[in-house]
Amino acid sequence: VTPALSHSGGAGALAQWVLLELQGEVEPRQSGALAGSLLGDLHYTREGVPVLVVGHHILYGKVVQLEKPFAVLVKRGGAPHGHYTVTALIKTKLLFKTRPKPIITHVPKKV
Amino acid sequence: SLVIRGEKDEHAVLCSKDKTYDMKIADTSNMLLFVPGCKTAEELNADPASCNIIHSQIAGFSNNYWELRRCRPKLKKLRKLLMEDPYDGPDSQEDQTSTFSKYTTEDLLSLIQASEEEILHQLQVIDACKIEGYWRILHFDYQMKLLNHVTQLIDSESWPLNKVPLYACLEELGSLEPRDMIEHILVSYGRKYVDAGEVFFEMHEDKICRAIAQMLLQNAVKFNLSEFEEVWQQSVPEGMTTRLDQLQGLALVDKSSRPETIFLLKVEDLPEDNQERFNSLFRIREKWTEVDITPYIQDLCAEKQTVGALLTKYARSSMLNGVKVYNSRRPIS
């Protein structure tokens, strides 16, 4: 069995993707499906620190250049001559491993 | 391009044009999400227009990924496949039409877990040749028959061992054996070069002496060492000198027996896996010196790994009569 991998065609360099690494699991709200749902908002501070807002939590992360880049493979065709295409390369990841902080809206003091 | 190779009962490997990698699945408790086209802070800074919201889609997520680790190509199977049907010469009873146990380059590429360059290089190392489109190894006896024709001719023509003319060999021996076989044996046991437009071979003294030793040793379990050395020197072509170090990885001397003996032990007959290789070596002999064991573990060294590192990992050392010896880390059945 020798499935082959090849470039996904197209001129020039492979697409560059970014990896988002989260500690723990992501669950859809109200037990819907993950597909099509909004994960959250990604921001960068002025210093380049990535910030992720998921639901009412905020996560601070860091940009990591991967020592060993990833190649994203997509399987095409079934047995016996399955074929993997290299779709993209991932050289950077945004790692979020700090505890999510709940965003508490400001409660004005009682006058 | 890259290829994944392996049969159902083998661990998959990934091969580039010239390298082989073990594939392992790595699990992580973290969630990995892949975002195509996601921009980093630097990329956004560089583009002042992007103050708007960019909608990005997460293409997918995973908890695991494949990890690649460069490994030794798994080439033992190559010799095993080609030894299923060694070529015995045109006079043999061989059924020329049967292609069972005959392998083309394409066949080998789909069966051997190694890169194409590593496979082609190994075919050269084991002196394989293409006969009618199939890769074949010559039967050892047939090799010796061909070699004998050549060495006898060298002797009768008094050619220097480093300047054996191809053309004359083909002319003189072409009636006895196929020309491509004569050329193949010269290529296997010599170095081809061109001088003044003519092709010559510099015969490989060590390799020829080694082959003749194998021929002598394969007929008995073991030999009296001094008797063997005498017969061996007499059997090699005029002008060649035999030395025991030519037999590294082919034969082993037993210095503890009286008289000293020598027996055939071919490294290519031993297991390919590191632990299994050490187990079989320790089954053959309980304690080894580094000098004796090195030819039998040299091929296990990964890139930048030393024999010493292997011994540290798979053996235990001790002193025996003032000499450092290695034995197994655990009892061998």
Interface residues (C-beta under 8 A of the other chain):
Chain A: V1 T2 P3 A4 L5 S6 H7 A15 W17 V18 L19 L20 E21 L22 Q23 G24 E25 V26 L34 L39 L42 Y44 G48 V49 P50 V63 F70 V72 Y84 V86 A88 I90 T92 L94 K97
Chain B: S1 L2 V3 I4 R5 G6 E7 K8 S29 N30 M31 L32 L33 F34 V35 P36 G37 C38 K39 T40 A41 E42 L44 N45 S56 I58 A59 F61 Y65 L109 S110
